[in-house]
Amino acid sequence: MTGGSRGIGAATALRLAQEGADVAVGYVNGKEAAEEVVRAVEALGRRSVALRADSADASEAAGVVAAAAEALGGLDILVNNAGVGLLGPLETLSLTDVDRVLAVNVRAVFLASQAAAALMTEGGRIITLGSCMAQRVPGPGGALYAMSKAALAGLTKALARELGERGITANLVLPGPIDTDMNPADGPYASGQAAMTALGRFGTAGEVASMVAYLAGATYVTGAEFAVDGGHAA
Ligand SMILES: NC(=O)c1ccc[n+]([C@@H]2O[C@H](COP(=O)([O-])OP(=O)(O)OC[C@H]3O[C@@H](n4cnc5c(N)ncnc54)[C@H](OP(=O)(O)O)[C@@H]3O)[C@@H](O)[C@H]2O)c1
């Protein structure tokens, strides 16, 4: 699982461990947080390891998948969760910003999925975290982030078609506003985001983790997108 040290990733690591998975916890800067998640997974009776890899680096993005399989003795589920949420007016987004967001949010997902497909056997699962902003951009400032997350829809469908004959599924989860470091429920734009949902509130990381856990067990679901957005797209 990439980005397992905090937020949606940490909640998903724990939820998958509760369901019986051993979990490799990816991180880039949050070593202590990742190690805390490892200890929590181990406390649930599962094996776990923290693996540092910068998704912005192509070789690390692919290499961490092989390292996870090596550490845990195989790979059944890849959760592409690491992401950066860079929002801002069009004229402020630099070429460096464009390259970094596409490298982390898109290229790393492609490379990790490619590496995972080479290692997985029948029943493998590729689950990717996209965003509700790929479907509906509620205001200005989302050009780069929405573009990056929209690319994952095409990738997920193509992976489903290509890997289906090997019994490997690929699905995309589209969170709405979820209370994490990336998007705190008490942040400056939080009330507007909550108001955009039908339920009128932020979601929790655990509510997204529940969907990932469902997809980890789903045998006849592939190439599909699942909004966990409180009705943001309704
Ligand atoms: N929160 C929301 O409202 C929301 C809504 C829609 C979609 N999403 C998506 O859901 C996913 C998780 O979001 P979140 O809110 O849980 O984010 P978060 O709290 O900011 O956590 C991000 C995670 O990704 C890791 N990460 C960031 N950059 C990385 C890099 N270059 N290489 C490797 N790992 C990296 C972080 O590791 P470190 O701890 O080491 O920094 C951390 O574990 C993202 O893909 C995000 O776009 C979130």
The ligand as a Gaussian input file, in Angstrom:
#p B3LYP/6-31G(d) Opt

LIG

0 1
 N       -8.565000      13.799000       1.788000
 C       -9.390000      14.046000       0.782000
 O      -10.313000      14.873000       0.881000
 C       -9.225000      13.298000      -0.523000
 C      -10.243000      13.439000      -1.472000
 C      -10.140000      12.767000      -2.693000
 C       -9.048000      11.964000      -2.937000
 N       -8.067000      11.841000      -2.010000
 C       -6.923000      10.978000      -2.364000
 O       -6.752000       9.959000      -1.404000
 C       -5.357000       9.632000      -1.280000
 C       -4.934000       9.767000       0.190000
 O       -5.191000      11.095000       0.601000
 P       -5.068000      11.578000       2.130000
 O       -6.073000      12.658000       2.296000
 O       -5.062000      10.433000       3.045000
 O       -3.620000      12.279000       2.062000
 P       -2.571000      12.671000       3.199000
 O       -3.220000      12.688000       4.540000
 O       -1.908000      13.894000       2.704000
 O       -1.528000      11.433000       3.148000
 C       -0.806000      11.257000       1.957000
 C       -0.051000       9.952000       2.014000
 O        0.647000       9.806000       0.770000
 C        2.035000       9.733000       1.028000
 N        2.766000      10.443000      -0.017000
 C        2.619000      11.730000      -0.409000
 N        3.513000      12.041000      -1.365000
 C        4.244000      10.925000      -1.585000
 C        5.340000      10.600000      -2.428000
 N        5.892000      11.522000      -3.250000
 N        5.844000       9.342000      -2.393000
 C        5.320000       8.413000      -1.548000
 N        4.296000       8.662000      -0.711000
 C        3.772000       9.894000      -0.720000
 C        2.256000      10.346000       2.395000
 O        3.450000       9.827000       2.968000
 P        4.269000      10.638000       4.122000
 O        3.492000      10.495000       5.395000
 O        5.568000       9.916000       4.182000
 O        4.374000      12.053000       3.688000
 C        0.988000       9.910000       3.114000
 O        1.099000       8.584000       3.578000
 C       -4.617000      10.588000      -2.214000
 O       -4.377000       9.936000      -3.451000
 C       -5.607000      11.723000      -2.408000
 O       -5.407000      12.412000      -3.624000
 C       -8.123000      12.481000      -0.802000

